[in-house]
Amino acid sequence: MKTKLEIYADGGARNNPGPAGIGVVVGNKEYAEYIGEATNNVAEYKAIIFALKKARHLLGKSKLKNTEIVVNSDSELVVNQINGKFKILEKELQPLFLEIWNLKFDFPYLKFNYIPREKNAKADYLVNQAIDKQQNTLNL
């Protein structure tokens, strides 16, 4: 029997490019991580890469075979690039796209879904938490 795992991924940068973070919700687990200086789009890609690696680690190979994974993101650009609807014009996004492409082979039932920003509030909150924490550390 197939189970379903919803993932919410978000990435963001202040001042774009600027201090950046990722926020990921995998099932009921939450992750926030500062990733250094980046653009919004790079952060969005890195959030999805982190989410896929985390899901693979949490589920393991045997459970992955019977799990439908839906990655939700509020980045229309990134979701459409991953789904092959948009070309990838920015050179710095190409290796990140390739990393996701290669990770996809581990997931028999994987879908990338664009959602409005309001539906991604938890992941967005985690992004800001990661950036704020880093900036507070620097200001001590």
Helices and strands as residue ranges (DSSP letters): E 3-13, E 18-26, E 29-38, H 40-64, E 67-73, H 76-82, G 91-93, H 94-103, G 104-106, E 109-114, G 117-120, H 121-138
